[in-house]
Amino acid sequence: MKAEIITPDYKVFEAEIKSIRVPGKKGSFQVLKDHAPIISTLENGPVIIVDMTGKETVYEISGGVIEVRMNKIILLAESVK
């Protein structure tokens, strides 16, 4: 599945991934291949991405929104560290 992390200023990340874990408003949740469509607001916290080789990358976000649809993930973050 393809994932993008975008801020108002620039694109932070774009690649094929195995999974992503995000800090949702009602708790952290993970998205895997063939996940049901969802739109959710996000809290401040870590976004953990596992790439196709199994390598884990962590980004700290300051709130935002995630959309998952047809194995494509778009995460719009207020800011990323």
Number of C-alpha atoms within 10 A of each C-alpha: 19 16 22 17 20 19 16 9 8 9 11 16 12 13 11 15 23 18 19 20 16 26 23 19 15 10 9 14 12 14 18 14 14 12 14 11 12 11 13 16 17 24 19 18 17 18 21 17 21 16 17 13 8 11 10 14 12 14 17 16 22 16 19 20 17 19 15 20 14 12 17 17 23 17 23 22 22 16 18 18 9
